[in-house]
Amino acid sequence: MRNYASVYRNSKKVVNEAKTIDIDREHKEIVEAVRKEFGVVSFNQLSEAERINCRNMILEYWNPTSGLTEAGKTFLNESKQVLTDKSSDENIKRYFQREVRADATNYMYGILSGNTNGQSTLHLKTEIEKMIGRKLSPKDVKEWLYEVLVKHLQSKIKSTKLN
């Protein structure tokens, strides 16, 4: 008959192996999701700064000892980037522009009709500031908004048929 200590060690070993397998699987899922989200074909082709940015993002979403973080679960389940206080400026810009791009037509109509005083942009800016725990520069926000809306307007003008 086996003693309690050997059964306990064996049980603990099995649990730790299962946890390691789960953590490795979650790491692969996060890496693949980040690659898909940002169109990375190979991490070796990225510049050093881009590699560091991707590595930091992966580490925000996944912890080597405990596996997926809450932000990682949200990123995988909702396919939505989550910002944290460690998010890079480039990630914050991408998040802001993705949110504006999703509703660019309404932003344009609001600006053209003169009914807007920037409330939707202000709301988005405030939401991002809560996530990252710091203030965004109004100048940066205006530049990001301008980049998205100019591209949106150009595409609308190109698609307009003038007979």
Secondary structure, 3 states (H helix, E strand, C coil): CCCHHHHHHHHHHHHHHHHHHHHHHHHHHHHHHHHHHHCCCCHHHCCHHHHHHHHHHHHHHEECCCEECHHHHHHHHHCCCCCCCCCCHHHHHHHHHHHHHHCHHHHHHHHHHCCCCCHHHHHHHHHHHHHHCCCCCHHHHHHHHHHHHHHHHHHHHHHCCCC
